[in-house]
Every structure is written in structure tokens, then in C-alpha cells.
Amino acid sequence: MSDGDLHREPPRVMKGGLERSDYSVVVKNRARMPKPWRWEIYRAGRVSPVAHSEEYFESRSTANLEGKLALEQLLKKLVF
């Protein structure tokens, strides 16, 4: 066991026995310009997203930032 392992916080258990790392944000080009980008949140073992943005964004980076904020809110609801 390394020093990094000693200071690492144990993973939080969420509903369904999943961990934080089982969720990810993906940004996809789903529409036409000028706002083609949308974030989608995926869970391990699922093909379809568990959540996605209702609005579209002009830039991929903005969509990614907003998606990460949405993921944080989703994870807060899922933690026991």
C-alpha cells in the first residue's frame, strides 16, 4: 500500500451499490449551429444517458462545465 492509498477517502456507496466513478459527463454535437453542444450523463452499464441538458450550448467547453455541475447535483441526490 502506498502513501497515496493511506490518505485516499473510501468510495461513497450510492443507491444501487454504484460509486461516483460509475458516472461520467459526455459532451455531444446534437444540433445545428450556432448551439450544437449538449451534455449527457452516463452510468456504467447503461447505453442511454441518465440525464441530459435541456438547452444547447455554443461551445463544447461550456457544455462540459455545465454538465459537470449537473453531475455534482445528481450525485448529491444519489449518496446515502
C-alpha positions, 0 to 999 in steps of 0.5 A: 500500500502506498502513501497515496492509498493511506490518505485516499477517502473510501468510495461513497456507496450510492443507491444501487451499490454504484460509486461516483466513478460509475458516472461520467459527463459526455459532451455531444454535437446534437444540433445545428449551429450556432448551439450544437453542444449538449451534455449527457450523463452516463452510468456504467452499464447503461447505453442511454444517458441518465440525464441530459441538458435541456438547452444547447450550448455554443461551445463544447467547453461550456457544455462540459462545465455545465454538465459537470455541475449537473453531475455534482447535483445528481450525485448529491441526490444519489449518496446515502 
